[in-house]
Amino acid sequence: MTPNEIIRLDTRCSPVPTFISEEAAQCALRASTPRALFVGSERSDEFAHALRLASRGHDVIAINPRETPSAKAFRRAGGKFIRARVEDLPPRSCRFDLVCENYPYPSGRHYIPPRPFALARLSLLKPGGKWILVTESPRYASLLKAVVDYDDDIAARFRGTLSPLSIDEAPPSFYPRAKTRFRVVFQRCR
């Protein structure tokens, strides 16, 4: 069956037949499986976390524009890796229950202002889904949280929390040692 063909879903729960595309049907079938997206994964510990979730029945995808040796090992172990930036993903694709991102680097020639940076990730969340970001930058963590706190359209759909982490509580990092890292958690309310 091609993606353009129409299929009929089981109508036991509804007296009215429902017709949807093959692509939407596949997405609906996966809807009961928790979906996780790992953004910017590079290190073996990030891929190990992704594999642990996959072994527990999650549908896990890792993305990064660079394919590191750890990404290749992840793929060989059966993981799904896409060489892309999160901004390249179609926001109307199947949504995720969890988006994890450690130590993003949205500066340099790939600078993305906080609002579009946040929206690219928030748009991928299912209702109830969470985006968890860890950063060493208190300024960037505060800017991201402010996007959700002070943009009325976004605040109507999302909640955010910002908390400091000790180095021992945070994921490993190659960044200079600092006493504190920051975790920002965003949840889609509707």
N, C-alpha and C positions, 0 to 999 in steps of 0.2 A: 504494500500500500504506500502510495507517495504522500508527502506532507500536504499536498493540495486536496487529497481525497477526504471525504467526510465519513466519519464513523459514528455509529450509534452506541451510546453508553448504556449500561444497565439502568433500567427505569424502575426498579423495585421500590425505590425511595420516593419517586416522583411519578404521578400519573401522566405527566407531559413528557414525551420523548425529548431528550437533549442531544443535539448534534454539535460536535466540535471537530476541529481539525486534528489530524494525527499528532502533530506537535503538541497541541494543547492537551490531548489525551495522555501522552507520555508524561507531560509535566504533572497532570493530575494524579497519575499513578505514583509518581515519585513524591507527591505532596505529603504522604504519610511518613516518608523517610526523612529524618532531620538532615538538612543540608548545611554544609559549612564551607566557607571560602577563606583561604589563607592568602592575604595580600602581601606581595613583596617578599615572599619566603625565599631565603637564601641559605640558611644554616641548617645543619643536620638536626639540631634540637627542634626547630620549627617543623621540619618534615616528620620527625618522630612523633610529635604531638598530633599532626594530621593523620598519620597512620594509626595511632591509638584510637582516634575518633572513628576512622573508617572500620577498624576491627570491631567496634561497638555498634556497627550498623548504620553509621552516618554516610551520606553521599558527600564526599570531600573533594574539593578542587583547590589546587594551589596555583597562583599566578605570579608572574614576575617577567619583566621584559628581558631579563638576563637568565640564562639557564646555567646554573652553577653545577659543579660536580654533585652536590647534595641533591639538587633537583633531578639530575639524571638517575641517581641511586633511588630516589623516591619513585620515579617512573618505572624503573626496573622491578621495584618491590610491589608494583601494581597500582601505584598512586596516579591520580589524574593531575597532570601539570600542563598549564597553558602558558605559552610565552607571549605575554600581553600585559598591558597596563590596565588597572581597574577601570580607568576612564574609557577604555576601548570596549568594555562589555556592554551588551545591549541592556539598558535598564528595565526593559519590559520582559526580559527573559525570566525563567523561573526564579523565584526569590529565595533568599537564604535565611535560615534561622540564626546563623551565627557568621559574623565576619570578624576575623582576627587579623590584627596588623601590629607588628612590633617595629618600632623605631623607623617610621617613614622619613623620607628625605625629600620633601616637596620644595626644593630650592634649586639653585643653580640654573642650568638651561631648561630644566623641567619644572620650574616654579609654577605652583598652582595656588592661587589665593585660597584662604580657608573655606569660604562658602562653597565654591565649586568642588574643592577637595572633599568636603563633607558630603555634599549632595550626591557625588558619584558613588559613594559608599552607602549612604542612607537609602538611596533609591533602589538598592538591591535587597533590602530587608523585607521579610514577610511581616505582617502584623504580629507583634510580640517578639520579633527578632531583635538581636543585639549586635552592635558593632563595638568591639573591644579594641582599643588602641593603647599601646604603651609607648611613651616618648621620654626622652631625657630633657626636653625643652618645656619649662613651665609656661613660657610665653605662648608657644604653639598650642599646648593643651588648653590654655585659657581662651585663646582665639577660637578654637574649634567648639568649645563649650558655649561660647558667646553666640556662635551661629545659631545654635538651638535655643538658647535662652532669649535672644533679642529679635529674632526674625519671627513675626507672628504666624506666618504660614507654616514654617517649620515647627515652631513651638506647639502648634495645634496637633501635630502628628507624632512628635518625638519628645523624649525626655533624656536628659544627660546628667551624669555625675562625674565629678573629677576628684580623684584621691591620690595622695602621695604614696609612694611605695619605697621601701628600703631597697637597697641593691640586692639583698638576699631574697626579697619577695618578687623582684622583677625578673623577666626573662634575661638570659645572658646577653651581653652586648659588647661590641668592640669599641664603643665610644669611650671617651675619657671617663675615668672614674669620677663620679659625683656622689654626694651623699644620698640623693633622692632621685627617683624616677617618678613618672606620673602615669596613672591609668585613667583613661576617659572611657566611660561606658555610655553608649547611646541605645535607647530602646524605642522601637516603633510601637506607638500606642494604637494606631489605627491606619 
